[in-house]
Amino acid sequence: MKHRIIFAVLMSFTLSLFMSAWITYVNMGATPDFVSFWMSAWVLAWPAAGIISFIAGPFLHGFAQKIANKI
């Protein structure tokens, strides 16, 4: 369980950080306030990504294993 929590925190941190940066850039471009808007988006995205990673992670890991075994 400890591993699952740590993995969910690290994975959600990484994905939400980069995805919020990308979406903020696509929507706003490289404006002077980019970092401020990006951090606001990331603060909202990380908790949601963490919960999704924790809940969906085991299912998706098993599903990926089934797919990998078939190919």
N, C-alpha and C positions, 0 to 999 in steps of 0.2 A: 504493500500500500504506500509506503514511503516513496518508493521509486516512482510509482504512478503519479503521485502528487508533484514531486520534483519535475518529472518529465512534462506534465501538463503546464506547470508554471513556466518552465524554460521554453517550451514549444509555443505557447500562447504569447509569451513576451516577444519572441523573435518574429513570429508571423504578424502579430498586430502592429509591431513597430514598423516593419517594412511595408506592410500593406497600407497602413494609414498614411505613411509618407508618400507612397505611390499615388493613392487616390487623392490626397490633398494636392499633390503636384499636378495631377491630371486636371483637377477641377479649378485650381487657382494659378498654376504656373509658379515661377520663381519670384514671388513677390517679397517685399521687405518683411512682411508679417508671416512668411511661410512657416517658420519654426513654431511660432505661437499657435497658429491654426493646427499644425501637425500635432503638437503636444496635446492640444485640446481634444482632437480626434482620437489620439492614442489612449488617453486616460479613459475615454468612454469605451474604446474597443477592447482593451486588455482584459477587463473583468469578464466580458461576454466571451471572448476567445478562451479564457481560462476555464470557464464552466463548460463550454462546448468541448474543449480538448479532454477534460476530465471525464465527461460523460460518454462522448463518442469514441475516445481513444481505444479502449479495449475492443469494441466492436469492429472498428476500422482496421485495427491490427490483425484481428482474426480474418476479416474479409480479404485483406491484402495477402495473407498467408494462403488462403484458399485459391486466390487468383494465381499466385506465384507457383503453387503446386501443379496447376493445370497447364502452365506454359513452359 
